[in-house]
Amino acid sequence: MYKNKSKNTIWIYALIFFTCVFILLLLTGYSQIKFNRSLNEYRNKLISSEEEINISSHNLKTALEENEMLYKKIEKLNKTLEEKTAAFNELEEKLKNKEKEIDERIFINNYELLLEAEEYFNNGEVIKSSIILLEKMDKRKLDANGLKKYNKLKEKIYEKAPWEFYKEGYNNYIEERYKDAKYNLQYSLKISESEYFSDDCYYYIAYSEYRMKEYEQVKETIKILAEKYPSSNYIEEAQRLLNIIENEIKSFEN
């Protein structure tokens, strides 16, 4: 009986031992599995980190290459801009010089015209020529001395010019050169409408227009004559001319 008891005890210890060994093996296997899993995870993380590093390195390299390309493009654009700016500045300088040259030429030309007009006037030649020369000038381009000379000469010429143009216009009318008569008489009025012969100008302009069959303009000219010079001796004669025109128009319509 004692022997049987010993055998049972041995089996119990054996069972406990093997159970402990089995548990130990299970724990060892689980630990190994867990370790392997952790190792795989670490390896995967390491691989992933290496890939990220490689990708980052590639991206950094690409970015640096692109940055270098952009830098070169910027340098090229800056160079082009500098060249264009230099060309523009050169062109602007040429333009300024050209404008200065033109201004100088205009100044010289105006001064020559002024001297020529003064010579005509001093020699007692046709005042009309002097006025035409003065009108060709741009007095804004004259210096202070030139402008002073211009104004003085213009004042002298314009004192005599209305009469000279009236005389020439009247002679044109007598010679039946009505277009020239109208031009010169109008020019006399353009210079001054306050001369004692200014109403004469309107009267002969009206008759010149009548001879050229410019009937509507005749009416306008006579209207201005009556408004500006109501006491003129030509008012009645001008009214007579209007009646003649009205009769001619009616006769033409019939």
NUDO-61814 format. One record per residue (C-alpha): residue number from 1; x negated, y, z negated. Coordinates in steps of 0.05 Angstrom, whole numbers. Each point is the difference from the previous one (the first is absolute). Layout:
N
<pt NUM, <X, Y, Z>>
...
! end
This chain:
254
<pt 1, <0, 0, 0>>
<pt 2, <-57, 45, -16>>
<pt 3, <-32, -15, 66>>
<pt 4, <65, 16, 37>>
<pt 5, <2, 66, -37>>
<pt 6, <-70, 16, 20>>
<pt 7, <14, -16, 72>>
<pt 8, <61, 46, -1>>
<pt 9, <-42, 54, -30>>
<pt 10, <-53, -7, 53>>
<pt 11, <53, 5, 54>>
<pt 12, <29, 61, -32>>
<pt 13, <-68, 33, -3>>
<pt 14, <-14, -23, 71>>
<pt 15, <66, 29, 22>>
<pt 16, <-14, 65, -36>>
<pt 17, <-69, 3, 29>>
<pt 18, <23, -13, 71>>
<pt 19, <57, 49, -10>>
<pt 20, <-50, 52, -24>>
<pt 21, <-45, -16, 58>>
<pt 22, <59, 5, 48>>
<pt 23, <21, 66, -30>>
<pt 24, <-72, 24, 3>>
<pt 25, <-4, -21, 73>>
<pt 26, <66, 34, 14>>
<pt 27, <-25, 63, -34>>
<pt 28, <-66, -5, 37>>
<pt 29, <36, -11, 66>>
<pt 30, <47, 58, -13>>
<pt 31, <-58, 44, -20>>
<pt 32, <-37, -22, 63>>
<pt 33, <62, 15, 43>>
<pt 34, <9, 67, -35>>
<pt 35, <-74, 14, 9>>
<pt 36, <2, -19, 73>>
<pt 37, <61, 43, 10>>
<pt 38, <-33, 58, -35>>
<pt 39, <-63, -13, 40>>
<pt 40, <41, 0, 65>>
<pt 41, <35, 63, -20>>
<pt 42, <-66, 33, -16>>
<pt 43, <-29, -26, 65>>
<pt 44, <60, 27, 38>>
<pt 45, <-5, 66, -36>>
<pt 46, <-74, 2, 15>>
<pt 47, <13, -16, 74>>
<pt 48, <55, 52, 1>>
<pt 49, <-46, 52, -31>>
<pt 50, <-54, -17, 50>>
<pt 51, <50, 8, 57>>
<pt 52, <23, 66, -29>>
<pt 53, <-72, 22, -6>>
<pt 54, <-13, -21, 72>>
<pt 55, <63, 35, 24>>
<pt 56, <-18, 62, -40>>
<pt 57, <-70, -2, 28>>
<pt 58, <28, -7, 70>>
<pt 59, <49, 57, -11>>
<pt 60, <-54, 43, -30>>
<pt 61, <-46, -14, 60>>
<pt 62, <57, 15, 48>>
<pt 63, <17, 64, -38>>
<pt 64, <-72, 22, 1>>
<pt 65, <-5, -15, 75>>
<pt 66, <64, 39, 13>>
<pt 67, <-24, 56, -44>>
<pt 68, <-65, 4, 39>>
<pt 69, <39, 1, 65>>
<pt 70, <45, 56, -26>>
<pt 71, <-61, 38, -23>>
<pt 72, <-31, -5, 69>>
<pt 73, <66, 23, 31>>
<pt 74, <3, 59, -48>>
<pt 75, <-72, 18, 17>>
<pt 76, <17, -4, 74>>
<pt 77, <62, 43, -9>>
<pt 78, <-39, 51, -41>>
<pt 79, <-52, 3, 55>>
<pt 80, <54, 9, 53>>
<pt 81, <33, 54, -43>>
<pt 82, <-66, 36, -8>>
<pt 83, <-12, -2, 75>>
<pt 84, <71, 25, 14>>
<pt 85, <-7, 54, -52>>
<pt 86, <-66, 23, 30>>
<pt 87, <30, 0, 70>>
<pt 88, <61, 39, -25>>
<pt 89, <-45, 51, -36>>
<pt 90, <-41, 7, 63>>
<pt 91, <62, 10, 42>>
<pt 92, <28, 50, -50>>
<pt 93, <-65, 39, 2>>
<pt 94, <2, 0, 77>>
<pt 95, <72, 24, -2>>
<pt 96, <-18, 57, -48>>
<pt 97, <-58, 20, 44>>
<pt 98, <47, -2, 61>>
<pt 99, <52, 42, -35>>
<pt 100, <-54, 49, -20>>
<pt 101, <-25, 2, 72>>
<pt 102, <70, 11, 26>>
<pt 103, <12, 56, -51>>
<pt 104, <-65, 33, 20>>
<pt 105, <19, -6, 74>>
<pt 106, <70, 29, -14>>
<pt 107, <-32, 56, -40>>
<pt 108, <-48, 17, 57>>
<pt 109, <56, -5, 52>>
<pt 110, <46, 45, -41>>
<pt 111, <-55, 51, -9>>
<pt 112, <-14, -1, 74>>
<pt 113, <74, 11, 15>>
<pt 114, <2, 56, -50>>
<pt 115, <-60, 35, 31>>
<pt 116, <29, -9, 70>>
<pt 117, <67, 29, -22>>
<pt 118, <-36, 59, -32>>
<pt 119, <-40, 11, 64>>
<pt 120, <64, 1, 42>>
<pt 121, <32, 50, -46>>
<pt 122, <-62, 45, -5>>
<pt 123, <-7, 1, 76>>
<pt 124, <72, 23, 8>>
<pt 125, <18, -62, 39>>
<pt 126, <68, -34, -2>>
<pt 127, <23, -6, -72>>
<pt 128, <39, -62, 18>>
<pt 129, <-66, -37, 10>>
<pt 130, <-24, 20, -69>>
<pt 131, <65, -25, -32>>
<pt 132, <-3, -66, 37>>
<pt 133, <-71, -9, -27>>
<pt 134, <21, 17, -71>>
<pt 135, <58, -51, 4>>
<pt 136, <-48, -54, 21>>
<pt 137, <-39, 10, -64>>
<pt 138, <9, -34, -67>>
<pt 139, <-14, 56, -48>>
<pt 140, <-1, -50, -58>>
<pt 141, <-67, -24, 27>>
<pt 142, <-32, 69, -3>>
<pt 143, <-44, 23, -57>>
<pt 144, <15, 64, -40>>
<pt 145, <-35, 46, 49>>
<pt 146, <32, -33, 61>>
<pt 147, <69, 4, -31>>
<pt 148, <-10, 74, -16>>
<pt 149, <-21, 13, 72>>
<pt 150, <59, -41, 25>>
<pt 151, <52, 38, -41>>
<pt 152, <-30, 68, 19>>
<pt 153, <0, -17, 74>>
<pt 154, <70, -30, -2>>
<pt 155, <26, 63, -33>>
<pt 156, <-30, 44, 54>>
<pt 157, <24, -45, 57>>
<pt 158, <70, -8, -28>>
<pt 159, <8, 76, -4>>
<pt 160, <-4, 3, 76>>
<pt 161, <22, -70, 20>>
<pt 162, <77, 10, -3>>
<pt 163, <-5, 58, 49>>
<pt 164, <-48, -37, 46>>
<pt 165, <45, -61, 3>>
<pt 166, <61, 43, 11>>
<pt 167, <-34, 37, 57>>
<pt 168, <-22, -65, 33>>
<pt 169, <69, -31, -10>>
<pt 170, <35, 61, 30>>
<pt 171, <-46, -1, 61>>
<pt 172, <15, -74, 8>>
<pt 173, <74, 16, -1>>
<pt 174, <-8, 55, 53>>
<pt 175, <-40, -50, 42>>
<pt 176, <57, -51, -9>>
<pt 177, <-45, -48, -37>>
<pt 178, <53, -14, -51>>
<pt 179, <-31, -59, -35>>
<pt 180, <-64, 39, -13>>
<pt 181, <41, 61, -20>>
<pt 182, <38, -41, -52>>
<pt 183, <-64, -30, -28>>
<pt 184, <-36, 67, -9>>
<pt 185, <60, 37, -27>>
<pt 186, <13, -56, -51>>
<pt 187, <-73, 3, -19>>
<pt 188, <6, 75, -13>>
<pt 189, <58, -15, -47>>
<pt 190, <-38, -57, -32>>
<pt 191, <-54, 49, -22>>
<pt 192, <48, 55, -21>>
<pt 193, <75, 15, 6>>
<pt 194, <-4, 68, -32>>
<pt 195, <-28, 39, 60>>
<pt 196, <41, 54, 35>>
<pt 197, <0, -44, 62>>
<pt 198, <20, -65, -35>>
<pt 199, <73, 6, 22>>
<pt 200, <-25, 10, 71>>
<pt 201, <-34, -67, -5>>
<pt 202, <65, -35, -18>>
<pt 203, <36, 36, 56>>
<pt 204, <-50, -21, 54>>
<pt 205, <-4, -70, -29>>
<pt 206, <76, -5, 8>>
<pt 207, <-3, 24, 72>>
<pt 208, <-58, -47, 15>>
<pt 209, <41, -58, -27>>
<pt 210, <59, 23, 41>>
<pt 211, <-43, 0, 64>>
<pt 212, <-22, -71, -18>>
<pt 213, <73, -18, -12>>
<pt 214, <-12, -17, -73>>
<pt 215, <69, 25, -20>>
<pt 216, <5, -31, -69>>
<pt 217, <-68, 29, -19>>
<pt 218, <22, 68, 26>>
<pt 219, <59, -1, -48>>
<pt 220, <-46, -17, -58>>
<pt 221, <-50, 54, 18>>
<pt 222, <54, 54, 5>>
<pt 223, <29, -23, -66>>
<pt 224, <-68, 9, -34>>
<pt 225, <-8, 68, 34>>
<pt 226, <67, 24, -27>>
<pt 227, <-15, -26, -70>>
<pt 228, <-70, 28, -7>>
<pt 229, <8, 65, 39>>
<pt 230, <74, 21, -6>>
<pt 231, <-16, 72, 20>>
<pt 232, <-41, -21, 62>>
<pt 233, <16, 36, 66>>
<pt 234, <1, -69, 32>>
<pt 235, <61, -27, -37>>
<pt 236, <51, 24, 52>>
<pt 237, <-43, -24, 58>>
<pt 238, <-9, -67, -35>>
<pt 239, <75, -6, -9>>
<pt 240, <9, 14, 74>>
<pt 241, <-49, -56, 15>>
<pt 242, <42, -48, -43>>
<pt 243, <62, 19, 39>>
<pt 244, <-37, -13, 65>>
<pt 245, <-20, -69, -25>>
<pt 246, <71, -17, -22>>
<pt 247, <27, 20, 68>>
<pt 248, <-53, -41, 36>>
<pt 249, <16, -61, -44>>
<pt 250, <75, 7, 14>>
<pt 251, <-14, 9, 74>>
<pt 252, <-43, -62, 0>>
<pt 253, <53, -41, -36>>
<pt 254, <54, 21, 49>>
! end
